[in-house]
Amino acid sequence: MNQTRSFLLIAWLAVAALLWIEWSKPPAPATANTATGSPATATVAADGATLAPVGALPGAPAGSSGAALAPAAPGAAAASAGAPDLINLQSDTLQLQVDLAGGRVLDSQLLQYTVEKKPGSPHVHLLSSGNADWFVADAGLISVDARAAQRELQPHFQTIDGGRDFRIAPGASELAVPVTWTDPQTGLAVTRTLRLARGSYVLEIDDTVANRRAAAQRLYPVVGLSRVAPPPPPKHSFLTNPDSLSFVGGVWYSPDAKYTKVAFKDFTAKTPGNAAVTGGWIGMLQHHFASAWVPFANDAQTRFETSIGARAGVPLYTIRSIAAPMDLAPGTQATHRSRLWVGPKLQGPMAQVSPELRLTVDYGRLTFIAQPLFWLLSALHRLFGNWGWAIIAIVLLLKAALYPLSKKQYQSMAKMRAMQPRIESLRERYGEDKQAMNLAMMELYKKEKINPIGGCLPILVQMPVFFALYWVLLETVELRHAPWMGWIQNLTAPDPYYVLPALNLLVMFLTQRMTPTPGMDPMQKKMMQVMPLVFGVMMMFFPAGLVLYWVTNGGLGLLQQWWMTRVHGPNAKPPAGKMPATVSR
């Protein structure tokens, strides 16, 4: 296999990988009529959302599991028929809207991220209460009495001073907003404190519950995320739109099951099970952003569950976590703490919340290669202060590290180029006798000690590294809207003047011209001539950061190929005492 066929193989594998990703993506979610929930009977909340029943609660008393429990869902009472009773919380990174009727987080604006990089573009809304993009976070309490009857508390909190708009004070490190409510049926008094820290994407929720009745009471804290599936990207853009290649769906982590992703179509088929989990978390992912409920380290056990309901005629996907019970003797109180990450997939800050939370930055099966590459790319960014130059630098370093492999590749190619006139003479000699032609070529390769697949195997070894780097560039939120220089002010948008795609087309054209084609079929040669144009047009729609990566990698490969051709090509001087080989006539 000569270098041209190797190049064709790389192109085919690249396109095949992207096609496989698109083909293996989950189909569009089922309509509301075909959506299925948990095996137990579901109920309908006030907003029309179908709610699955809670299953076996961790540490529940005998007889309080399965169908014996009434249906409930976190924050079900928050969806009242009237307008929500909202308060606003704002730090330097987050602006949240919390509905006091239930405590549901209805909206989140990421104040340091905009939808597009242009003046006037709105901030990214990760959580949203709009019908078309419903995505909310709940935190509630489930009461279980001595008869194993379950009831979800339906709080309607009040702020201490009646305020509605709370902002972190200049110079303050955090914003803390207490809200209170007393349940008239159980006498439980709940004080919820909402905390936002400066520079953080974490909302901390502390629920302190006091039992003011003469009887002991048991409560289960429960948190969850519910959303409708976002509309899929246009079909025609799946090769060039990073959003169409990224996972969108639910995730959970537990020390036993490790990191698990669940597509919307598998929300009930692929369930977390009923096992108690210590140190786990749940979340919802999309490209560059994540929402996740992460317990504090002192949470002994939780149980995860998923369900599918319906809201406004479309499927509603819910994942939630039920914590270990809070047993309150008369006159006592207890506190449960929860953390909600709602923001970009920043690996460093995420690792500070939970070491495993950074797994939401999904590099797929090449994570073991991609994670060190991300570390190196981040180090280069700290050195240069620019993600564009960091991309160029990491390709330079990878090319240097893989030079022994690429050297063999280009040496083989240069030798094949030197053999091209002799192979053409064989073609003239044998004409249409392809069998005799192939035998003569193999004899020539053996005589000259040329491995016809010598240019292919080194490429196959290098491919996982460069595919892993491709995923790093695709998934790294730090590159989102990052500038490079001059006309490239957004590495995640296409080159506005198509300079990089044109350079990529030129590099591919020159590489093709330098690539030997001995024994290649004329039809294959025509395909090779068209490929630079095809890929050049495709690159017009790719993010500029990815095209910069391909141009740098291709340009360095072209320089290596040119040098090896000079050293080992047909015009290279033979070693002293050795005459150029000739083909016997």
C-alpha positions, 0 to 999 in steps of 0.5 A: 500500500503506497502513501497515496492509499494511506492518505485515502485510508486516513480520509476514509476513516475520519469520515467513517468515524463521524458517520458512525457517531451520527448513525449511533446517536439516539433517535428523536425522543418518543412523543408524549403518547409513547413515553413510558415511565417507571413500572409503577403507576404515574400521576400528573402534577399541577403543571401537566408533568407526569411524575413517576413514583418513588421506589424503594427509599434508602433506609426506609422502614419495613413496608414503605417501599415499592407500590406501598408508597404514594407517587411523588417527585421533587418540587411537585408542588412548585408547579402551581397553576398560577404565576411563580413566586420568584426571587433573583440571586446574582453573583459575578458568574450566575444569575438564578431565578428560584420559585419560592413555591417549592424551591425549584430553580427555574432559570440560570444565566451564565453571566460570563458566557453568551450564546454568540460572540457578538454585541448584544448576544444574550447570556447562556440560559442553561436552566429555563422554564420556557415550554420549548426548552424546559430544564429545571432543578428541584430540591424537596423533602418527602415525609414518611410517617409511622404507617409508611404513608409517603407525602411530599412536603409542599413548601411555599417559602418566604424571605426574611425581609420580603426582598426579591432581588439579592446580589453579592455585595462588592468585596463579599465572598458569598451571597447567603439568602435564607427562606423559611416555611412551616408545614401546617400538617406535620409542624416541621419548620424548614429554613432553607439557605441559598448560597452563591460564592464569588467566581463559582458555578455552585448553588449550595442549599442547606435545609435545616428542619426542626420537629415541633411536634410530640412525635418522631418524624422521618424525612427523605431529602430528594433532588432532581433535574427535569428537562425536555430534549433540545431540538437536534441540530440540522441534519446537513450540519452533523459533520461540521457542527460540534453540537451534533457530535456531543452527548446530550442526556443524563449521567450518574456516577457511583463508585461501583457503577462508575461514570454512566451516560444514559441517552434520552431513549434509554431513560427507563431501560438503562436505570441506576438500580436500587442499590444504595450509593455513597459519594455519587452524583447525578446530572444532565449534559450538553455540549460545553455545559452541565448541570449536576447535583453533587452531595457533600462528603458526609452523605452516607447513602443515596439512591438514583432513579430515572423516569419519563413523563410528559409536559406540554405534550412532549416527553419530560426526562427526569433524573433524581437522587433520594438521600438517606433519611433524616430521623427527627425526635420531638424538639430536635432539628437536622440539616441536609446540604446539597450542591447544584453545579450549573455552568460550563464544563471547567475541569479544574473547578469541577474537580474541587467540587467532586474529583469525578465531576470532571468526567462530564468533559467527555472524550469518549474511548480515547479519554486516556490519551485525551486527558494528558493532551488537555493538560498539555494544552492548558499548560501551553495556554498558560505559557502563551496566554492564547488558545490559538498559539497553544493549538499550534504549539501542541501540534509542534510538540506532538509532531516532534514526539512522533517524529520517529514514526513519521520519519519511517512513513516519509522515508517509505514514501520518498523511496516509493516516489523514487521507484515511480519511473521504474514502476511506470516502465513496468506498466508500459511493459506489461500493459493490461496484464495486471497479475504480471504487473503486480508480481513484477512490482513485488519483485522490485519492492523485494529487491530494493527492500521497500515495504509497500505498507511502510507508509501506512502503519506509522500513520495508523499508530499516530491516528489515535493521538490526533483523533484524541486531540480533535476531541479535546478541541471539540469538547474544551469549553475554554476554547469557546469564543476564544480569539487567536489573532487578526481576523480569527476572533472566535476559534469555535466559529468558522473562519469568516474570510476562509483563509484557513480553509484555503491554506488547508486546501493548498497544503492538501494539494501540495501534499498530493503533488508530492505523494507517489502514485506508482501503479495507481489506477487512473480513476484513483488518481482522479479521485485524489485530485478532487479530494483537496477541493472536497475537504477544502469546501468542508473545512469552510464550515468547521470551527476555526480552531479545528481547521487551525489544528489541521492546517498546522498538522498538514503543513508540518507533515508537508515540510517533513515530506519535502525534506525526506523527498530531498534526502531519500527521493530520486534526486538524492545523492546515493551513498559513497560506493553505491550506484543507483539500482536499475531495472533489468530489461 
